[in-house]
């Protein structure tokens, strides 16, 4: 897997983000802060934000400002920080299908109040949109207090905070030992008789912070095109990102496979249960016969891996 090449260099502050080779697909970032004009020099700025909270009393940190926009054409951004006590929330998100709460962020918003929220979907009552791929720091790191008196380095390791549901459609046939795979001839695939798939997922989180998920909602996902077709003609669907389920609870996924208009085969449905955990994908594999009948199903919780085209540089 190639590595993310998010490289943020600054004169005073350094943020470096790279995807590691370990199982957690972690991102790393470093920030050095000092009272002065701070110039950010960046090769990659999409989706990165730094929320800064300063100490207003003994135990309460209030929102001061964020660094997430205002980048110049040559990748520069300047800000000023006074000396004092601070906490920093560094995160990566496209901010399309999720929102920060409370909104708007103002001087009364505290560090502990901050959450990422789902957005309602018009599909039906209780449904929310699939969420953005969000990366957040470990709680222990995010909670760390920094007394800024001189140039200071703040280290934060960001981990994907969302889950994903994926679907594989394979063909096989029954035999004395169970079943065997049955690849397609060149030029044909399992999708030749399938118009599209639907995933109706119950039990996704409604919101997350650096600690946990809260709430229970539903997400609907549909696709008429497979994400990939293997050499054997088997199909894979990447599926939606969702907030993890509340700790200790399982989600329910209803799978619907819709046949093409000219297909002789009926609509196929299957319901499974499984965990939705941070930085994990719930991988569902359905095995079907040549006449599109189910013969086996497997559900696995695996690490999310992502390839990004065009990555190169010092992280290679």
VEXLUM-973203 format. One record per residue (C-alpha): residue in one letter; y, x, z negated. Coordinates in steps of 0.001 Angstrom, whole numbers, padded with zeros to 6 digits, always signed. Example, Ala and Ser with C-alpha at 12.3 -4.5 7.8 and 13.67 -1.06 7.14 Angstrom:
# residues 2
a-004500+012300-007800/s-001060+013670-007140/
This chain:
# residues 316
x+000000+000000+000000/x+003406+001318+000894/x+006047+001509-001797/x+009269-000416-002192/x+012210+001862-001400/x+014971+000341-003502/x+017186+003345-004264/x+020419+002848-006195/x+022442+005983-006908/x+025675+006044-008888/x+028237+008624-009978/x+027985+007522-013619/x+025245+004890-013495/x+021894+005469-011867/x+019550+002626-010997/x+016382+003662-009209/x+013806+001063-008249/x+010422+001894-006790/x+007090+000149-006620/x+004436+002199-008403/x+000780+002541-007493/x-000464+001108-010787/x-001940-002358-011214/x+001274-003906-012529/x+003312-003262-009367/x+006136-002126-011632/x+009696-001351-010692/x+011650+001312-012572/x+015384+001472-013167/x+017723+003858-014949/x+021288+003127-015950/x+023782+005572-017469/x+026977+004033-018798/x+030269+005537-019908/x+033808+004229-020430/x+035360+004912-017092/x+035412+003714-013542/x+031755+003587-012503/x+030911+003903-008836/x+027576+002659-007541/x+026180+004205-004369/x+023212+002305-003004/x+020821+002304-000086/x+019350-001103-001090/x+021335-003832-002862/x+019558-007094-002025/x+018593-009145-005047/x+019461-006608-007750/x+021574-007738-010705/x+022622-006255-014033/x+023813-008662-016724/x+025845-007021-019474/x+026124-008459-022991/x+028391-007005-025679/x+028144-007464-029433/x+030554-010033-030853/x+029211-010042-034403/x+026339-008568-036397/x+023479-010363-034632/x+024881-012008-031521/x+025343-010620-028031/x+027575-012596-025690/x+027777-012412-021924/x+030404-009968-020681/x+029848-009645-016944/x+027293-009147-014211/x+026929-006630-011414/x+025332-008362-008455/x+027882-008659-005675/x+030919-006961-004233/x+029036-004182-002526/x+031023-002527+000239/x+029710-001883+003737/x+028813+001686+002755/x+026933+000574-000409/x+029535+001146-003164/x+030469-000895-006226/x+032829-000001-009084/x+033018-001452-012595/x+034453-000530-016021/x+032757-000635-019451/x+034470-000217-022808/x+032791+001732-025604/x+030772-000452-027970/x+027397-002088-028548/x+025554-003564-025560/x+022357-005120-024265/x+021469-005126-020581/x+019294-007493-018580/x+018332-005888-015288/x+016452-008071-012834/x+015626-008549-009180/x+015640-011982-007533/x+016709-013535-004256/x+018197-016424-006259/x+017289-019037-003641/x+014843-021423-005348/x+015694-020576-008944/x+018866-020555-011014/x+020128-018886-014152/x+020723-021004-017240/x+023144-021561-018845/x+025418-022157-015875/x+028063-021109-015460/x+027574-017885-017370/x+030610-017630-019631/x+031702-015785-022757/x+029751-018223-024952/x+026420-017546-023237/x+024249-015374-025462/x+021543-012916-024513/x+018866-015068-026181/x+019940-018216-024289/x+019336-016786-020824/x+016573-018402-018729/x+015509-018654-015102/x+015048-022279-014070/x+013119-023999-011287/x+014880-026366-008886/x+013786-029957-008313/x+011881-030792-005133/x+012379-034080-003311/x+008616-034235-002658/x+008136-036417-005732/x+008887-037040-009394/x+008148-033990-011545/x+007909-031636-008570/x+009819-028354-008357/x+010261-025925-005497/x+008201-022731-005291/x+010173-020015-007055/x+011638-016683-006036/x+009765-013434-006577/x+011474-012365-009813/x+011161-009010-011587/x+012098-008776-015288/x+011934-006076-017991/x+009493-005929-020874/x+010932-007796-023908/x+010954-004700-026125/x+012979-002804-023521/x+015336-005696-022799/x+016048-006256-026509/x+017044-002654-027129/x+020575-002222-028454/x+022749+000583-027074/x+025735+002042-028873/x+027838+003342-026017/x+029957+006226-027273/x+029373+008748-024518/x+027464+008768-021237/x+024213+006960-022025/x+020977+006458-020112/x+019305+003056-020352/x+015730+002936-019040/x+014127-000330-017997/x+010780-000968-016329/x+010730-004185-014309/x+007554-006175-013722/x+006967-009177-011487/x+007444-012198-013771/x+005928-014864-011516/x+002463-015929-010423/x+001136-016807-006971/x-001517-019189-005644/x-003410-017970-002555/x-006134-019563-000437/x-008875-018011+001716/x-010931-020098+004172/x-014230-018485+005194/x-017245-019691+007165/x-020882-019266+006116/x-024308-020850+006097/x-026898-021574+003428/x-030065-019500+003102/x-032823-018884+000559/x-030657-016480-001465/x-027545-018650-001434/x-025403-018290+001657/x-024250-015672+004161/x-020986-015273+006011/x-020789-016453+009604/x-018049-014699+011591/x-016484-016309+014657/x-016670-015045+018203/x-013699-013058+019437/x-010686-015259+020132/x-011776-018064+017830/x-011184-018687+014126/x-011707-021196+011362/x-008243-022562+012181/x-009346-023926+015562/x-010291-027200+013863/x-007617-027118+011144/x-004079-028478+011582/x-002872-027254+008208/x-003481-026983+004473/x-001787-028408+001392/x-001788-027183-002201/x-000725-029603-004933/x-000360-027540-008108/x-000012-029170-011527/x+000925-027157-014623/x+003411-024595-013313/x+006138-023444-015684/x+009575-025061-015558/x+011478-022001-016765/x+010959-018414-017884/x+012788-015798-019913/x+011772-012264-020816/x+009274-013646-023351/x+007481-016719-022005/x+007273-019791-019806/x+008271-023261-020947/x+007708-026747-019573/x+005088-028119-017207/x+005876-029184-013644/x+004202-029633-010260/x+004658-027735-006997/x+003610-028796-003510/x+002966-026284-000744/x+001904-026872+002847/x+001420-024672+005884/x+000252-025190+009449/x-000122-021462+010089/x-002342-018990+008258/x-000647-015906+006830/x-003379-013793+008402/x-006618-014144+010382/x-009299-011525+009801/x-011408-009883+012499/x-014154-012311+011493/x-011914-015306+012179/x-011410-016179+008509/x-007967-017417+007402/x-005777-016482+004424/x-002687-018285+003128/x-000292-016341+000878/x+000767-019514-000927/x+003760-020111-003208/x+005208-018105-006067/x+005373-020202-009234/x+006325-019673-012858/x+003262-018996-015043/x+001768-021867-016998/x+002488-022234-020695/x+000394-019732-022646/x-003161-020950-023176/x-003044-023663-020523/x-004635-023813-017073/x-003126-025160-013882/x-004883-027613-011577/x-004811-027046-007817/x-005733-029839-005410/x-006540-028373-001976/x-006327-030523+001136/x-007507-029268+004536/x-006207-031430+007375/x-008169-031396+010666/x-006586-031225+014116/x-006028-034497+015972/x-008993-033900+018289/x-011331-032658+015541/x-014521-034547+014745/x-014295-033444+011127/x-012658-035415+008272/x-009941-034430+005815/x-011449-032102+003207/x-010317-032035-000431/x-011229-029871-003408/x-009698-029505-006890/x-009983-026406-009055/x-008515-025165-012318/x-007319-021674-013129/x-004769-019575-014983/x-001312-018792-013678/x-000233-015526-015277/x+002694-013170-014851/x+002254-010654-012016/x-001114-012197-011090/x-002339-014345-008230/x-004805-017195-008536/x-006979-016433-005506/x-009078-019365-004281/x-011791-018760-001690/x-013468-021714+000027/x-016636-021209+002059/x-017348-023811+004724/x-020151-024406+007206/x-019689-024567+010971/x-019437-028354+010572/x-016662-027931+007985/x-018548-028845+004837/x-017997-026942+001580/x-020845-024705+000460/x-019176-022482-002134/x-015909-021868-003953/x-014680-018930-006021/x-011561-018551-008157/x-010289-015134-009225/x-007232-013885-011087/x-006121-010651-009418/x-003073-008413-009244/x-000376-009284-006727/x+000078-006622-004068/x+002845-006661-001495/x+003579-004495+001498/x+007137-004024+002725/x+007755-002969+006304/x+009916+000043+006983/x+009711+001657+003559/x+010259+005399+003522/x+012102+008009+001531/x+011793+009897-001727/x+009237+007462-003186/x+006669+008160-000492/
